[in-house]
Amino acid sequence: MENTINYGIDLGTTNSAIAKFIKGEVIIFSNPQDYGRNTLPSVVSYKKDKIIVGNKAKEFLEKDPKSVVGVFKRKMGTAESFKIKSINESKTPIELSAQVLKELKTFVNTGDTLDAVVVTIPASFDTIQSNATKEAGIQAGFKQVVLLQEPIAASLAYANMKKEREMKDGQWLVYDLGGGTFDVALIQIKDGEMKVLDHEGDNFLGGADFDQMIVEKVVIPKICEEYNFTNLEDEMKSASGKFNAKYYVLLRRAEEAKII
């Protein structure tokens, strides 16, 4: 039985991943349902008889957006819940995050029993948000959940990549622009230990917001100009709008175009 926790999870706003530290190397597990990908979209879809997580759930955003939830990490630690039309129930960010964590466990093909895991959190997470993340891990079946601030995780990964046996004393500025958050942290390295001296961030600024701006400030105005639409943005963004599902199609296309 190992006396260290060798599994780590990046529970992201838009994408998540799971990895194991093996003999000095980090192995990121691939999605068995989506060969070649080692990330899982943090999106959950509910059907009457099953729960779907990841890319398949993301596809349902374009067909049945009222039964799909994404970007729920932003509400972690709040009392807010998300109404799911297909099951006529509401789900909390904790419950939704637990589904993502459960799905990530299926990526692991080592035969290990995953009782303990390290989960990364933004440096700006407060105690309530941190405890909510731990609770999601417990609901996912982990017996022990250790939290690690994302800038510390990034710094450790960088040091491991550089193969440095000892890190020189000094300060690092860690910049983290993710799918849903933007954080900058000042890290101090002293006597081989890392500490977050200060951090600043925005939990509502990330790649998903860029996608939204591309659609709302570039694509929709262009469509309105060429086809003489009026109130198209309202019809797309409103849950009851007749073009609501098309809004998510455009968001996905904007994300793909941005990556290219």
C-alpha positions in Angstrom: 0.0 0.0 0.0 1.4 3.4 -1.0 1.9 6.0 1.7 1.8 8.9 -0.7 -1.0 10.3 -2.8 0.1 9.9 -6.4 -3.1 10.9 -8.2 -3.9 14.5 -9.1 -7.0 16.1 -10.6 -7.3 19.4 -12.3 -11.0 20.2 -11.7 -11.4 23.0 -14.2 -14.2 25.4 -15.1 -14.4 24.2 -18.7 -12.1 21.1 -18.8 -10.8 18.6 -16.3 -8.0 16.0 -16.2 -6.5 13.3 -14.0 -2.9 12.2 -13.8 -0.5 10.0 -11.8 3.0 10.7 -10.7 5.0 7.6 -11.6 8.8 7.3 -11.0 9.4 11.0 -11.5 7.1 11.3 -14.5 3.6 12.7 -14.8 1.2 10.4 -16.8 -2.0 12.1 -17.9 -4.7 9.5 -18.5 -6.7 9.5 -21.7 -10.5 9.5 -22.0 -11.5 5.9 -22.8 -14.7 7.1 -24.5 -12.9 9.7 -26.6 -9.6 8.2 -27.8 -6.7 10.6 -28.0 -8.1 13.2 -25.6 -6.7 13.5 -22.1 -9.1 16.2 -21.0 -12.8 15.9 -20.1 -15.2 18.9 -20.7 -16.7 19.9 -17.3 -20.2 19.6 -18.6 -23.0 17.4 -17.3 -26.2 16.3 -19.1 -29.1 14.6 -17.4 -31.5 12.2 -19.1 -34.4 10.5 -17.5 -32.4 7.2 -17.2 -28.8 8.3 -17.2 -26.1 11.0 -16.6 -23.7 12.0 -19.4 -20.5 13.8 -18.7 -17.9 15.3 -21.1 -18.0 15.8 -24.8 -21.3 13.9 -25.3 -22.9 16.2 -22.8 -21.4 19.2 -24.5 -23.1 18.1 -27.8 -26.4 18.0 -26.0 -26.0 21.7 -25.3 -26.9 22.2 -29.0 -30.0 20.1 -28.8 -31.4 20.3 -25.2 -29.6 23.2 -23.4 -32.1 23.2 -20.5 -30.9 19.7 -19.5 -27.2 20.4 -19.6 -25.0 22.4 -17.2 -21.5 23.7 -17.6 -19.2 26.4 -16.1 -20.7 25.5 -12.6 -17.3 25.7 -10.9 -17.9 29.5 -10.8 -20.8 28.9 -8.4 -18.9 26.5 -6.1 -19.5 27.3 -2.5 -22.7 29.2 -3.1 -26.3 28.3 -2.4 -27.1 28.5 -6.1 -28.4 25.4 -7.9 -29.2 24.6 -11.6 -32.6 23.6 -12.8 -32.5 20.5 -15.0 -35.6 20.3 -17.3 -35.3 16.6 -18.3 -35.5 15.4 -14.7 -37.4 18.3 -13.2 -34.8 18.6 -10.4 -32.1 21.1 -9.4 -28.4 20.2 -8.9 -25.8 22.0 -6.9 -22.3 22.9 -8.1 -21.1 20.2 -5.6 -23.2 17.5 -7.1 -22.3 18.5 -10.7 -18.6 18.5 -9.8 -18.9 15.1 -8.2 -20.2 13.7 -11.5 -17.1 15.1 -13.3 -14.8 13.6 -10.7 -16.6 10.2 -11.0 -16.1 10.3 -14.8 -12.4 11.1 -14.4 -12.0 8.0 -12.3 -13.0 5.9 -15.3 -9.9 7.2 -17.1 -7.6 5.3 -14.8 -6.4 1.9 -16.1 -3.7 1.0 -13.6 -5.9 -1.3 -11.4 -5.4 1.0 -8.4 -8.2 1.7 -6.0 -8.6 5.5 -6.0 -9.2 6.3 -2.3 -7.2 9.5 -2.1 -6.5 12.3 -4.6 -5.1 15.8 -4.8 -7.4 18.3 -6.4 -6.3 21.7 -7.6 -8.2 24.9 -6.7 -7.8 28.6 -7.6 -5.6 30.6 -5.3 -8.6 32.9 -4.8 -10.9 30.1 -3.4 -12.1 30.9 0.1 -12.7 28.3 2.9 -16.4 27.8 1.8 -15.3 27.2 -1.8 -12.5 24.9 -0.7 -14.8 22.8 1.5 -17.3 22.5 -1.3 -14.6 21.1 -3.5 -13.7 18.6 -0.9 -17.3 17.6 -0.5 -17.6 17.0 -4.2 -14.6 14.6 -4.0 -16.2 12.7 -1.1 -19.5 12.5 -3.1 -17.4 11.1 -6.0 -16.2 8.2 -3.7 -12.8 9.5 -2.6 -12.0 8.9 1.1 -9.4 11.6 1.2 -9.3 14.8 -0.8 -6.2 17.0 -0.5 -6.5 20.5 -2.0 -3.6 22.2 -3.8 -3.6 25.8 -5.0 -3.3 25.9 -8.8 -0.2 28.3 -8.9 1.6 25.9 -6.5 0.7 23.0 -8.7 1.9 24.8 -11.8 5.2 25.7 -10.0 5.8 22.1 -8.9 5.0 20.9 -12.4 7.5 23.4 -13.9 10.2 22.4 -11.4 9.6 18.7 -12.2 9.7 19.4 -16.0 13.1 21.2 -15.6 14.4 18.2 -13.6 15.8 20.4 -10.9 16.7 18.6 -7.7 16.8 21.8 -5.7 14.8 24.9 -6.5 16.8 28.1 -6.0 15.4 30.6 -3.5 13.5 33.4 -5.1 10.1 34.5 -6.3 8.0 33.4 -9.3 5.1 35.1 -10.9 2.6 32.5 -12.0 0.0 33.5 -14.6 -3.0 31.2 -15.1 -5.6 32.0 -17.7 -8.0 29.1 -17.8 -11.4 28.4 -19.3 -13.3 30.3 -16.6 -10.8 32.0 -14.3 -7.8 34.3 -14.6 -5.3 34.3 -11.7 -1.9 35.7 -11.0 0.1 34.6 -8.0 3.4 35.6 -6.5 5.2 32.4 -5.3 8.1 32.4 -2.9 10.6 29.6 -3.0 12.7 29.3 0.2 14.6 26.3 1.4 12.9 24.1 -1.1 9.4 25.1 0.0 6.8 27.0 -1.9 4.4 29.6 -0.6 1.8 31.9 -2.1 2.8 35.4 -1.0 -0.1 37.2 -2.7 -2.6 36.5 -5.5 -5.2 38.4 -7.5 -7.7 37.0 -9.8 -11.1 37.0 -11.5 -13.3 34.0 -11.2 -15.4 35.3 -14.1 -12.8 35.8 -16.8 -11.5 33.1 -19.0 -11.7 31.4 -22.3 -15.4 30.8 -22.0 -15.9 34.6 -21.8 -13.8 35.1 -24.9 -16.0 32.6 -26.7 -19.1 34.6 -25.6 -17.6 37.9 -26.7 -16.7 36.5 -30.1 -20.3 35.3 -30.6 -22.0 38.4 -29.2 -19.7 41.2 -30.5 -18.6 39.7 -33.8 -20.8 36.8 -35.1 -24.3 37.9 -34.0 -23.9 41.5 -35.3 -22.6 40.1 -38.6 -25.6 37.8 -38.9 -28.0 40.7 -38.1 -26.3 42.9 -40.7 -26.5 40.3 -43.5 -29.9 38.9 -42.8 -31.8 41.8 -41.2 -32.4 40.1 -37.9 -33.7 42.1 -35.0 -33.4 41.1 -31.3 -31.3 38.0 -32.4 -29.0 38.2 -29.3 -32.1 38.1 -27.0 -33.6 35.2 -28.9 -30.4 33.3 -28.6 -29.5 34.0 -25.0 -32.9 33.7 -23.5 -33.7 30.2 -22.3 -37.2 30.5 -23.9 -35.8 32.1 -27.1 -36.5 30.2 -30.3 -32.7 30.3 -31.2 -31.4 29.4 -27.8 -29.9 26.1 -28.9 -28.2 27.8 -31.8 -26.4 30.1 -29.3 -24.5 27.1 -28.0 -23.7 26.0 -31.5 -22.0 29.3 -32.1 -20.2 29.2 -28.8 -18.7 25.8 -29.7 -17.7 27.1 -33.1 -16.1 30.1 -31.5 -14.1 27.9 -29.2 -12.9 25.8 -32.1 -12.0 28.8 -34.2 -10.1 30.4 -31.3 -8.0 27.2 -30.8 -7.2 27.0 -34.5 
